[in-house]
Amino acid sequence: MIPLTLGALSALIVFVQSQRAIPLIDYGYQIENAYRMYLGEMPYRDFFLALTPGTYAISAAIMHISQNLLLFY
């Protein structure tokens, strides 16, 4: 139940962020960058970000808490 709750929370965060402006990027791109941060890569050093790092850090933190990557892929 906890992984589903965390997945829903992550989806809600992505949805709220996409409502601020017209989403010009794919949601898979957002999850991929969050996963890269989860693996320890650094934004702007290892990869480029279209949004601020906090957007991806929240999803990466949820991945870290859940430890269930199949939920995201």
N, C-alpha and C positions, 0 to 999 in steps of 0.2 A: 504493500500500500504506500509506503514511503517513497519508493522510486517513482510511482505514478504521480504522487503529489509534487515531487520535485520537478518532474518532467512538465507537469502542468504549469508550475510556477515559472519555469524557464520559458515555456511557450508564451505565457502571459507577458513576461518582460519583453520578449522579442516583438510581440504584437503591439504593446504600448509604445515601444521605440519606433516602430514603423508607422504609427499614427501621427507622429510629429511632422513628418514630411512624406512626400511621395517616395516609397521605397524603390531605390534604384539598384539594389543588390539582392542577390538570391539568399534565402534563409539558410541554405546549406553553407554558403560562404561565412555566415555569422557563426554557425555551429563549428565549422572547421577551424576558424580562428580561435574560438573559445577552447576547442580541443587542443590546439597548439599551445595556448597559454597553460592549459592543464598539464601538458607534458613538460612545461618549464621554458618554453621559448619566450623571448621578449619581443613585444610589439615595437615596431619601427627599427629594431636592430635585426631581427630575423625575418620579419614579414611586414607588409604594409597594411594599414587599417583604414577603412572608409569611415568608421565612426570612432568615437572616443574609446579608450581602452576599458573604461568602466563597464560599458555595455557587454563586452566579452568577458570581463573579469567576474561578473555576476554569474554568467552561465558556466564559466570554468569552476567557480566555487561550488556550484550545484553539482557539477560532475565529480568534484573531489569529495563532496559529502556523500553522494549516492554510490560512488565507486562502481556504477553499472553503466558501462559505455554503450551497451546494446540498446539502452534507452534512447541514446542520442543518434545512433547509426542504424 
